[in-house]
């Protein structure tokens, strides 16, 4: 028996009950943190969401397209938001697509010009001055997003960034007109709040498009976010 | 299908809105499978991005130092056809899918024949989820929860808790009688099998024990993909698949 040498590796632990109770409590704590962070984030970003929704609606009535992108888990947030705009559960379908799903395009660009350019080169090909570019990052520092925003703003696109922590380089970039920041330092909690931000943005755009001349009032954050939790 | 380990009876969740106990049990069961060499197969027939998100969490952990675990996102609307050739006995299958998904229900119904543990993350009507071993549910019909982070929270926390389980190696040893292993006292009461090749009076069938040849005289005719209940070497009934 060598357990006394390695007391922190309890290979003889057999009763899972205490651990399961800890895990359950931990899950509930994380849910509480996520819900509070989401509500706080939506409140803090409400003025920016209103401004972005107005600007996007002005462009969308002039046939704008909305391009959405991100890396890793954030790429799946980009897919989700683009799908929400294009094939919404209610409201009007809008021209939106993600820049992360086509493996032929991504591997061609990654191989030939480098990973930093995988989004900016697509915006060169597809972006028109009236369009909208939305990028998801948790760090706010992804270089391929910063390159994409520089390309997009140079071409006249409206640029919207979602970032975590204190916004990273995206928050200070002159090429990101609106940066929605989730002030947290857990990648997972940031992504959960970013998803809610994306949904609130979509809802605000739909509201603006259906009532273009009325002052925009956002759904209260408590009903936007996690109403039953 | 039963959850794994005796503790599942003790910790059975009573409050349907509580995420804690279902997540704890799912994480422990998943950690045990992964520790034994399983692959985690992720599908989301209706929302493919969620399957990709789960897989990338496990393969490329956001926290430096956490081990990379074998998770795969399998795409396409027919999750059953996509997974059938890939899964091995002992693997885990995780679906992110609404409660009304007929594709996901067909997948969950095959889990016993394939010898895999299942986790179903979704929202809406949860009636069909009885077919899954572990259910992590948002009791809300509103489709906004697909986009607003509530489904994501569930698989993020599943990943976080699974890694906590890896810090308790003594608890990752399989319990003595896993539901899908052959047990002298409980085997052959009526095992589920999926038909691979249907012949005359016999068929090649996939079960949690591997590929078997069974007598099908009682239930003929059969077609590949049919689910049958097997007793003493014979198919005794056809099961909804």
Interface residues (C-beta under 8 A of the other chain):
Chain A: X9 X10 X11 X12 X13 X14 X16 X17 X19 X20 X21 X22 X23 X24 X25 X26 X27 X28 X30 X31 X34 X38 X72 X73 X75 X76 X77 X79 X80 X81 X83 X84 X89 X187 X188 X191 X192 X193 X194 X195 X196 X198 X199 X202 X224 X225 X226 X227 X228 X229
Chain B: X5 X7 X10 X11 X17 X18 X19 X20 X21 X23 X24 X25 X27 X28 X47 X48 X49 X50 X52 X53 X56 X57 X60 X62 X138 X139 X140 X143 X144 X146 X147 X148 X149 X150 X152 X153 X156 X157 X159 X160 X161 X164 X165 X168 X169 X170 X171
